[in-house]
Structures are given as structure tokens and as C-alpha cells.
Amino acid sequence: MDETRFQTDVVSRLTRLGRRLRSYALAGGVATVMVFALAAGMVQFLLDYTFRLPWDMRAVLLVVIVVALFWMGWRHLWRAWRFPFGSREMACLIEKRHPQLRSVLISAVQFASGHVGAEGFNSPGLVREVVRRARRETASIAFDGVLQRGPVRRSLVVIVAMIGIVVAAFGLRPDLMGIWLDRNLLLLDTRWPQHTNLLVDLPDGVLTGARGDDLEVRAKAIGEVPRTVSIIFEFDSGTSGKETMIGVGENEFRHTFGRVMEPFRFRLKGGDAETPWYKAQLADRPRVESARISVTPPAYAGLEPFVLPEGDRAVETLLGSEVVFDVQINKPVVRAELMSAQAHGFESVGFPAQAHGLQPVGDAWSVTISPTETRMYHFELEDEIGLVNKRPVRLSVRVLKDAAPRVRMEVRGVSDIITAQALLPVELEFSDVYGLARAELIYRIAREEDAAHVVPLEAFNAGAKLFETRLNWPADSVALVAGDRLTLFAEAEDFNDVSGPSVARSGDMILRIVTRDELLGELARREQEYRQEFERALEQQEDLRRQLLTLIGTSRGLQPARPLETSSATSGVEPGVKRELSARVAMLERRQRQIAGQVNLLRQQFEQVLAELEVNGLDTATIRQRLGEGIVMPLTRLAKRDLVTAADLLRQIDRDPGPETAGRADATQVAVLNEMRLILSSMLKWEGFQEAVTMLREILRLQRDLREDTTEEIERRAVEILGGG
């Protein structure tokens, strides 16, 4: 009965005291942890707001705070929760506060819990006495007296205050507190409100550039524009620095990194704004590593396809060829466009077909074009990050137009008149680089309304690149009559099926058909004209000899007294006189060579007369002897040998005006004059004969006309008589 009452009156009071002490301890721990958490949050807030901490520093600070909170929670809350606040611990606490109990309460609590020792050594009566005594002596003791209410009140006040501060902060500035939560608890990159915002012009958040190029960072200040903006950078190699950006306009700032060779990161600071770190990535620009040009000429040219050697970037090809560009690129690309140069810039030729697909290294592209004019080409390349090739490889295609065939026609020994019985010696030459499809000799007769007729060339084979032939074409094969006009020309055509075929023709030879008498009369007139020209050449030669004799006489008067003691025949002559002598000799030499040229021209003209006689079938043995042996051959010797020798001897007089040289020169002049007189006599002799022949022909013509007129008159009168009868 005593033990039951002890449990009700004493032990239950001790248990309640333990619970209160535990709650007091927990309240103090909560207050301590809340104070630390609030202080840590305020420090975190101030640090981040002031210095705009980056993500990694905020994460480290959050980890430190969380670890500290766990440690403080374990120390001030977990330990308080796990601390024993049972009836025995409370009895000890009461005994310490009330020493007059002399451990009675502790013993009674122990006995009440069943710890009375072994049965052979305990005394039930003593146990009951101790329990009754403890209940009796503690009846007047207030166990709550051991509680210190001041600390727990302060703890509660602190807890309420902390809660109030947090609630007030979130109520007054929910935007700032929300940013703090985002940045320091959720570790987001939400920005703090600030007077200045720096916006970096990077749509993708990464500055991309080509290795070795200049990289420019552009930024714009929104809000309050700072006086200066700094850019802080760190290269991968460890090099770092800080530069002041250049202000542009009212609110823009720029900084250029020159010839960047390695990646780096950077951020901007200006006013109260600070950007996050940005990365600068570098990559090689796409470029053509190798290019190969293949050409397939047009089929008509008969040329085999060919490939240029590696490294050759220019090709010449015919119009109508197919040109293939095969290029190897140093990296995968998303665009490879062929561009061609124009007068106003470049234009796209088109997107080439992908040859082998994208490869990690070495992309192969191919495009086929059919150029119509000479142009310069290049590939515009773009990779997946937008880099393009700055210095593209130039590929030149020079388009060669197939020239028309070349045609030459020559009819030797023919002027502009022939007889209907002429045998024309026609020389033809046709050529084309890629082969002839047609080669013809064509003639037209004016009275047939210029209808073209083809003279077949039997030796011609289509496809020949060069064809030469000579034929004697008889004019009587086309039934010509006096008064007709015959036009001769040669024509050729090639196999060009791209821009042709090309047709070429020689110059026209227009021939007038005359009678034999008309031709002989014309040739006689020419001979008379040529003879008169030769007479003038003879007079010029005689005058030249007279001047030579005068010069020889002058030079003899200038001979030095002792010529053997001088280095030259004119060394003793005064310089002025010597110059005058040289000038006169040079003038005579020039005149001599001019006469030689005139005589040679006359030779050619007489040869032409002889050739026309042969072509028209009018040459006889007498004519060949007279013109060939009597005039043409002497004229040839005179122009090619004698007159040239005379001019050379005149030149020697300038070098050595001695009597021996002068004598040889004069002797040559005499021989030349004698030869020219003999040729002139032959011309005059035949000219007299020709005049007689011409007169006889005229008489015969008059007789023929008279006979025709008489016949017509007799016929007319006979008709009148018969008709009148």
C-alpha cells in the first residue's frame, strides 16, 4: 500500500519533472539552432548579395552551413532528446537541491523500482520504512523549484523572435528572399536585383571562334551605365588577366582578344553588375585540304577524259565539257557550296552532292558543272558551329571555244581573167584541231543566179585534222562562155555539235571569162607596160653609174700621200670629208638595192604573164623561149645576182675607196647595164612582132565582121525580094 502511494505521490511527480526538464532543454537547443541558422542565412545573404557569389562558392557555403546545422542539431537537440530524464535522475537532482533528505529519496525511488537486493540480505520492513519516510519528507517539497524558468523563457522569446524575423523578411521583401532561396538553397542562377545589368551578346551563351582569329566580346549595359566595365579572363594554359573594355556609343562595350590560340573563359564586371563565367571555344576553320579536277571533253573532240595532277588548280577545256571538282575537307561540314566569280561578285552554282557522307576527319565532296565561260570557282564551307573558310582555294576553269576550221585556197598563175579553156591549178589546204567533217571546192557562175556547185575532193576523209590537195580544174567542164563571171572558193565544216558546227571558207576568187584574143591582147598590153617600167629602171641604173663615176673621181683626190703607213685607206682624210663620202656611198647603195627590187618585181610580173599563158593553153615553144629564156631568166640573174653584187661592191667603196675597189664596182655597173640593154632589146623585138600580130588579128576581126554584116544584108534583101514577089 505504501509503495503504491509512493508511486502516485512521488514517482509521478519526478516523471513530470523529467519531461519538463527535457522540454526546457529542447527549447534551448531549438533556440540555439535557430539563432545559428538565421545568422548563417544572413551571412550567406550578405555575402551573395554583396559579392554575387558564383555557383560553386554558393554550393560550398551551403554545404558548410548544412554540416554546421547538423552538428548543432546533434549537440543541442539530439543529445537533449537522448539524455536520461528518469525518476532516479530527478531524485538525484532533488537530493542535490535538498541535502536534508540524506539520500532517502534516491533510496526510496530505487526500492520502488524493485532494486532491493537479494532476499537473504534485504529487509522488507526497512524498505517500507524508507519509502514511507521519503513520501513523508517530500510531501512539503516543491519539485518545480529546481526548474529555472528564465532560460526557457528566453529560449521561447528567441524562437518567437526568429520566427518573426523570418516571417517579416519574407513579408517585407519576398522578391529578395525568393532570390536568396533560389540562389543559396536551390543553387539556381537567379540574378539579384541591381542598378546595372550587363548583357553579353552571346545568343548561345558560348563565344565561338576560329583558332588564330581575333575574338570580340560585345556587351550592353542596361539601366545605370557604369563608367568602366572590366573583363576578367582565364586561359586554359593558366594565363589570366583583367582588361578594361572600350566604350562604344552610349551603353555598349567591346573588347578584342587578338589571334587567340587556346580556349578561355571570361566574365564582366561593371557598377554593381557581374556576369557569370562564359566560355570561349576555338575550332579550326573548315578548309579544302586537297582538290582534284576531272574533265570529260565533248564527244565530238575525240579526246579522252583526264584528271589534273594533284596541286593543279587551273584547267583549260572545250565548251561543252563536264568538269568535276572532288575536294577533301579537313573536318565535317554542314554546308559546302560552290561559288563562281561574276563581274558583280560571286554567285552560287548550287549545292554539290555528298560523295561519301560526313566523316569525323576528311569530308569528301564532289560537284559536276558544265561551264559555258571562263570563271573562277571556290567552295564556301560552313561547319556545325558556324565557322566558314576565310581563304578558300581558287579553282580556275578556262573555257576554250573551238575555233572554226582554217581554209586556204590559191590558184597560181591566174589573174582576174581566163579563157573558157583554162586549166586552173588549185591548191587547197584545210585544217581543224579536232577533225574536219566536210571539205569542198565550190564554184558559182553569175548567169546561173549564183547557184553553188561542189567540186568533189575524192582524197578527203572525214575526221582528218589536216587535208592538203592540188588539182588541175578544167574550166571547160562547166561550159563557160565569154562574158561569164566565175567565182571559186573553198569551204570546210567541223564536228562541233555544242556551239556549231563551225563553217569556214576561203576568200573568193572572181574570174571573168574572155576570148583567146582578148586575153592575148591584155597580156600584150601588160608586157608593154612592164617594158616601160624596165626602161625607167635602166635609166635609173645609168644615172647611178654616172654618180658613181663622179664619186670615184672625188675619192681619188682624197687618197692619202702614204697609204701604207695608215691603218685604213681613209685614215688620212679629214673626218668631215670622210662622213660626206660615206653618206654618198650609202645613198648609192640604197638606190642600187631599190633598183634590184624593181627588177625583181618586173621578173615576177613577166612570170605571171607566162603562167597565165600556160594556164589558158596559149603557150607555145616560141613563147616559152621568148618569155622564159629571153626575159624571165635574165631578169632573175639580174635581180638575184648581178644587182646584189653591184650593191655589195658599193658598200666596199665606203670601207676601202681605193682604185681597185672602185674599178671592180664600175666594171660591175657596166656589165649590169649591158645585160639590161640586151633584155630591153629582146622586149622591143617581141613587142614589134606582137604589134604586127595584133594588127593582123584586128584585120581578121574586121574581115570577119564585114563578112557577117554582108551575109546579114544579103539575107535581108533576099527576104524582101521573096516577100515582095
GIDAQUI-V822452 format. One record per residue. SS is DSSP state (H for helix, E for strand, L for the rest). PSI is psi in whole degrees, -180 to 180 (* if undefined). Layout:
((SS & PSI) (SS & PSI))
This chain:
((L & -41) (H & -39) (H & -37) (H & -44) (H & -33) (H & -39) (H & -40) (H & -44) (H & -32) (H & -54) (H & -40) (H & -36) (H & -41) (H & -38) (H & -44) (H & -38) (H & -39) (H & -41) (H & -39) (H & -42) (H & -38) (H & -43) (H & -36) (H & -44) (H & -42) (H & -39) (H & -43) (H & -41) (H & -43) (H & -42) (H & -43) (H & -47) (H & -41) (H & -40) (H & -44) (H & -43) (H & -43) (H & -42) (H & -44) (H & -41) (H & -39) (H & -43) (H & -44) (H & -43) (H & -50) (H & -42) (H & -46) (H & -40) (H & -37) (H & -46) (H & -1) (L & 63) (L & 141) (L & 172) (H & -43) (H & -38) (H & -38) (H & -39) (H & -43) (H & -45) (H & -40) (H & -42) (H & -43) (H & -45) (H & -43) (H & -42) (H & -42) (H & -40) (H & -40) (H & -42) (H & -45) (H & -36) (H & -40) (H & -40) (H & -44) (H & -18) (H & -53) (H & -42) (H & -39) (H & -37) (H & -38) (H & -11) (L & 138) (L & 114) (L & 48) (L & -178) (H & -36) (H & -43) (H & -36) (H & -36) (H & -41) (H & -41) (H & -40) (H & -42) (H & -41) (H & -36) (H & -30) (L & 83) (H & -17) (H & -13) (H & -21) (L & 52) (L & 11) (H & -42) (H & -41) (H & -43) (H & -41) (H & -42) (H & -37) (H & -43) (H & -37) (H & -26) (L & 1) (L & 4) (L & 82) (L & 3) (L & -175) (L & 154) (L & -28) (L & -10) (L & -8) (L & 166) (L & 110) (H & -34) (H & -40) (H & -39) (H & -45) (H & -35) (H & -43) (H & -40) (H & -44) (H & -40) (H & -43) (H & -39) (H & -37) (H & -45) (H & -26) (L & -1) (L & -32) (L & 1) (L & 130) (L & 109) (H & -31) (H & -10) (H & -21) (H & -12) (L & 139) (L & 104) (H & -20) (H & -52) (H & -39) (H & -34) (H & -44) (H & -40) (H & -43) (H & -41) (H & -43) (H & -44) (H & -46) (H & -41) (H & -42) (H & -44) (H & -41) (H & -41) (H & -46) (H & -46) (H & -42) (H & -41) (H & -46) (H & -29) (H & -39) (H & -44) (L & 69) (H & -30) (H & -46) (H & -42) (H & -35) (H & -41) (H & -40) (H & -43) (H & -45) (H & -45) (H & -39) (H & -19) (H & -45) (L & -10) (L & 39) (L & 169) (L & 33) (L & 135) (L & 146) (L & 147) (L & 137) (L & 164) (L & -29) (E & 136) (E & 132) (E & 116) (E & 116) (E & 133) (L & 75) (L & 95) (L & -37) (L & 2) (L & 4) (E & 131) (E & 116) (E & 135) (E & 173) (E & 141) (L & 128) (L & -9) (L & 167) (L & 139) (E & 129) (E & 131) (E & 126) (E & 139) (E & 156) (E & 134) (E & 124) (E & 134) (E & -133) (L & 120) (L & 121) (L & 158) (L & -38) (L & 151) (L & 128) (E & 146) (E & 125) (E & 131) (E & 152) (E & 119) (E & 158) (L & -27) (L & -7) (L & -13) (L & 134) (E & 167) (E & 180) (E & 130) (E & 156) (E & 128) (L & 155) (E & 129) (E & 135) (E & 120) (L & -150) (L & -37) (L & 22) (E & 149) (E & 143) (E & 151) (E & 137) (E & 126) (E & 118) (L & 131) (L & 63) (L & 132) (L & -8) (L & 154) (L & 159) (E & 173) (E & 158) (E & 161) (E & 164) (E & 146) (E & 135) (E & 127) (L & -132) (L & 16) (E & 143) (E & 123) (L & 161) (L & 174) (L & 135) (E & 149) (E & 144) (E & 114) (E & 142) (E & 148) (E & 156) (L & 140) (L & 146) (L & 142) (L & 158) (E & 115) (E & -40) (E & 149) (E & 138) (E & 133) (E & 124) (E & 140) (E & 133) (E & 103) (L & 162) (L & 151) (H & -36) (H & -25) (H & -21) (L & 23) (L & 146) (L & 146) (L & 149) (E & 159) (E & 131) (L & 149) (L & 155) (L & 131) (L & -20) (L & 125) (L & 9) (E & 140) (E & 146) (E & 133) (E & 162) (E & 153) (L & 133) (L & 0) (L & 157) (E & 127) (E & 129) (E & 126) (E & 118) (E & 120) (E & 145) (E & 129) (E & 149) (L & -12) (L & 164) (L & 142) (L & 158) (L & -12) (E & 132) (E & 100) (E & 131) (E & 127) (E & 147) (E & 143) (E & 135) (E & 172) (L & -31) (L & 8) (E & -139) (E & 148) (E & 156) (E & 135) (E & -22) (E & 169) (E & 122) (L & 155) (E & 140) (E & 130) (L & -50) (L & 9) (L & 162) (L & 134) (L & 153) (L & -39) (L & 132) (L & 81) (E & 135) (E & 129) (E & 152) (E & 143) (E & 142) (E & 131) (E & 160) (L & 85) (L & 143) (L & -8) (L & 164) (L & 128) (E & 163) (E & 135) (E & 156) (E & 160) (E & 132) (E & 120) (E & 146) (E & 129) (L & -176) (L & -17) (L & 10) (L & 6) (L & 138) (E & 162) (L & 130) (L & -42) (L & 81) (L & 156) (L & 128) (L & 134) (E & 120) (E & 131) (E & 114) (E & 117) (E & 121) (E & 126) (L & 136) (L & 115) (L & 150) (L & 158) (L & 157) (E & 133) (E & 131) (E & 132) (E & 134) (E & 132) (E & 102) (L & 146) (L & 23) (L & 133) (L & -127) (L & 4) (E & 144) (E & 166) (E & 167) (L & -14) (L & 13) (L & 147) (E & 103) (E & 121) (E & 97) (E & 124) (E & 125) (E & 142) (E & 122) (E & 141) (E & 147) (L & 141) (L & -37) (L & 13) (L & 145) (E & 133) (E & -28) (E & 139) (E & 121) (E & 153) (E & 128) (E & 142) (E & 154) (E & 146) (E & 128) (H & -36) (H & -11) (H & 27) (L & 39) (L & 29) (L & 133) (E & 139) (E & 139) (E & 131) (E & 112) (L & 139) (L & 97) (L & -28) (L & -6) (L & 137) (L & 126) (L & 139) (L & -13) (L & 139) (L & -23) (E & 129) (E & 121) (E & 138) (E & 159) (E & 131) (E & 150) (E & 103) (E & 118) (E & 126) (H & -27) (H & -3) (H & -9) (H & 15) (L & 62) (L & 151) (L & 158) (L & 137) (L & -18) (L & 157) (E & 121) (E & 127) (E & 126) (E & 138) (E & 160) (E & 148) (E & 143) (E & 157) (E & 143) (E & -175) (L & 10) (L & 109) (L & 13) (L & -56) (L & 5) (L & -144) (L & 153) (L & 135) (E & 133) (E & 149) (E & 153) (L & 176) (L & 151) (L & 138) (E & 115) (E & 121) (E & 136) (E & 133) (E & 125) (E & 171) (L & 170) (H & -43) (H & -41) (H & -41) (H & -44) (H & -37) (H & -41) (H & -42) (H & -36) (H & -41) (H & -42) (H & -43) (H & -42) (H & -41) (H & -42) (H & -35) (H & -39) (H & -38) (H & -37) (H & -36) (H & -41) (H & -37) (H & -37) (H & -41) (H & -41) (H & -38) (H & -40) (H & -42) (H & -39) (H & -38) (H & -39) (H & -43) (H & -34) (H & -43) (H & -40) (H & -42) (H & -39) (H & -42) (H & -38) (H & -43) (H & -30) (H & -32) (H & -15) (L & 6) (L & 141) (L & 157) (L & -37) (L & 81) (H & -24) (H & -16) (H & 2) (L & 160) (L & -18) (L & 163) (L & -21) (L & 18) (L & -24) (L & -1) (L & 144) (L & 147) (H & -41) (H & -42) (H & -40) (H & -41) (H & -40) (H & -41) (H & -44) (H & -39) (H & -41) (H & -40) (H & -42) (H & -37) (H & -44) (H & -39) (H & -43) (H & -44) (H & -39) (H & -41) (H & -32) (H & -42) (H & -39) (H & -41) (H & -40) (H & -45) (H & -39) (H & -38) (H & -42) (H & -38) (H & -48) (H & -38) (H & -40) (H & -35) (H & -38) (H & -40) (H & -45) (H & -40) (H & -40) (H & -36) (H & -40) (H & -44) (H & -39) (L & 7) (L & 28) (L & 3) (L & 137) (L & 174) (H & -37) (H & -44) (H & -42) (H & -37) (H & -43) (H & -51) (H & -45) (H & -56) (H & -30) (H & -24) (H & -55) (H & -47) (H & -46) (H & -40) (H & -36) (H & -46) (H & -39) (H & -46) (H & -39) (H & -26) (H & -61) (H & -49) (H & -34) (H & -42) (H & -41) (H & -41) (H & -40) (H & -38) (H & -33) (H & -38) (H & -36) (H & -29) (H & -35) (H & -37) (H & -36) (L & 89) (L & 37) (L & 169) (H & -32) (H & -46) (H & -43) (H & -38) (H & -43) (H & -40) (H & -44) (H & -39) (H & -39) (H & -40) (H & -42) (H & -45) (H & -41) (H & -44) (H & -39) (H & -42) (H & -41) (H & -37) (H & -39) (H & -43) (H & -39) (H & -39) (H & -38) (H & -41) (H & -45) (H & -39) (H & -48) (H & -31) (H & -39) (H & -42) (H & -40) (H & -37) (H & -38) (H & -44) (H & -41) (H & -41) (H & -42) (H & -42) (H & -38) (H & -40) (H & -44) (H & -38) (H & -41) (H & -39) (H & -41) (H & -43) (H & -41) (H & -42) (H & -41) (H & -40) (H & -40) (H & -44) (H & -44) (H & -40) (H & -41) (H & -42) (H & -38) (H & -43) (H & -36) (H & -39) (H & -40) (H & -43) (H & -50) (H & -36) (H & -37) (H & -33) (L & *))
